[in-house]
Amino acid sequence: IDEKLLGEVREKSAYIFNELQNAEGVEGVRGMGLMIGIKTVRPAGEVVAECMKQGVLCLTAKDRVRLLPALNIPMEDLKKAIEVIKNVCKEG
């Protein structure tokens, strides 16, 4: 892990927070780096199940959707995954 990778992680983390903080169906976002918890209006298990059907792997952590992407996830893939998550959250 070097400064270049850490800079990219900070950029990706900021992108996720910016996209999800005020998204429909999202009550809150917290975390550090790319380890992020999303409090959703819909039950977290439902959100995770629907995301998985659409090809996005995430987990639950108590009542939150947990994101744990690889630190080197390509930004293009991350953007696609966040769009899926946003769409699933607002369906509830």
TORTI-541378 format. One record per residue (C-alpha): residue number from 1; residue in one letter; y, z, x. Coordinates in nm, 3 decimals. Layout:
NUM / A / Y / Z / X
...
END
This chain:
1 / I / 0.000 / 0.000 / 0.000
2 / D / 0.331 / -0.106 / 0.145
3 / E / 0.695 / -0.113 / 0.034
4 / K / 0.664 / -0.467 / -0.101
5 / L / 0.380 / -0.365 / -0.334
6 / L / 0.560 / -0.046 / -0.438
7 / G / 0.872 / -0.247 / -0.520
8 / E / 0.665 / -0.478 / -0.738
9 / V / 0.509 / -0.176 / -0.913
10 / R / 0.856 / -0.035 / -0.988
11 / E / 0.964 / -0.373 / -1.128
12 / K / 0.653 / -0.399 / -1.348
13 / S / 0.689 / -0.042 / -1.468
14 / A / 1.053 / -0.100 / -1.565
15 / Y / 0.951 / -0.415 / -1.752
16 / I / 0.687 / -0.226 / -1.953
17 / F / 0.926 / 0.056 / -2.041
18 / N / 1.203 / -0.187 / -2.140
19 / E / 0.971 / -0.391 / -2.359
20 / L / 0.800 / -0.101 / -2.535
21 / Q / 1.057 / 0.178 / -2.570
22 / N / 1.223 / 0.036 / -2.881
23 / A / 0.939 / -0.186 / -3.001
24 / E / 0.837 / -0.172 / -3.365
25 / G / 0.546 / 0.067 / -3.416
26 / V / 0.610 / 0.252 / -3.089
27 / E / 0.734 / 0.611 / -3.109
28 / G / 0.763 / 0.675 / -2.737
29 / V / 0.667 / 0.567 / -2.387
30 / R / 0.622 / 0.791 / -2.086
31 / G / 0.450 / 0.783 / -1.751
32 / M / 0.494 / 0.698 / -1.388
33 / G / 0.443 / 0.372 / -1.209
34 / L / 0.185 / 0.173 / -1.403
35 / M / 0.010 / 0.478 / -1.548
36 / I / 0.180 / 0.472 / -1.886
37 / G / 0.118 / 0.645 / -2.218
38 / I / 0.237 / 0.491 / -2.544
39 / K / 0.278 / 0.701 / -2.859
40 / T / 0.216 / 0.463 / -3.149
41 / V / 0.267 / 0.487 / -3.524
42 / R / -0.088 / 0.358 / -3.576
43 / P / -0.372 / 0.575 / -3.446
44 / A / -0.426 / 0.505 / -3.076
45 / G / -0.793 / 0.420 / -3.130
46 / E / -0.703 / 0.145 / -3.375
47 / V / -0.446 / -0.001 / -3.136
48 / V / -0.694 / 0.003 / -2.846
49 / A / -0.970 / -0.158 / -3.056
50 / E / -0.741 / -0.439 / -3.173
51 / C / -0.602 / -0.495 / -2.823
52 / M / -0.957 / -0.525 / -2.689
53 / K / -1.036 / -0.788 / -2.955
54 / Q / -0.740 / -0.984 / -2.820
55 / G / -0.847 / -0.950 / -2.456
56 / V / -0.630 / -0.657 / -2.345
57 / L / -0.815 / -0.357 / -2.205
58 / C / -0.642 / -0.023 / -2.255
59 / L / -0.762 / 0.331 / -2.320
60 / T / -0.678 / 0.631 / -2.530
61 / A / -0.550 / 0.959 / -2.391
62 / K / -0.541 / 1.213 / -2.674
63 / D / -0.305 / 1.053 / -2.928
64 / R / -0.166 / 0.789 / -2.693
65 / V / -0.257 / 0.442 / -2.578
66 / R / -0.301 / 0.461 / -2.200
67 / L / -0.222 / 0.169 / -1.972
68 / L / -0.374 / 0.169 / -1.625
69 / P / -0.338 / -0.187 / -1.492
70 / A / -0.412 / -0.277 / -1.134
71 / L / -0.106 / -0.232 / -0.915
72 / N / -0.126 / -0.597 / -0.813
73 / I / -0.155 / -0.738 / -1.167
74 / P / 0.028 / -1.072 / -1.180
75 / M / 0.353 / -1.047 / -1.379
76 / E / 0.243 / -1.337 / -1.600
77 / D / -0.071 / -1.146 / -1.704
78 / L / 0.127 / -0.828 / -1.759
79 / K / 0.376 / -1.007 / -1.984
80 / K / 0.092 / -1.151 / -2.195
81 / A / -0.070 / -0.808 / -2.228
82 / I / 0.255 / -0.639 / -2.330
83 / E / 0.313 / -0.905 / -2.597
84 / V / -0.034 / -0.836 / -2.738
85 / I / 0.032 / -0.462 / -2.739
86 / K / 0.368 / -0.506 / -2.910
87 / N / 0.218 / -0.730 / -3.178
88 / V / -0.071 / -0.491 / -3.242
89 / C / 0.164 / -0.192 / -3.268
90 / K / 0.388 / -0.356 / -3.524
91 / E / 0.096 / -0.463 / -3.745
92 / G / 0.044 / -0.103 / -3.857
END
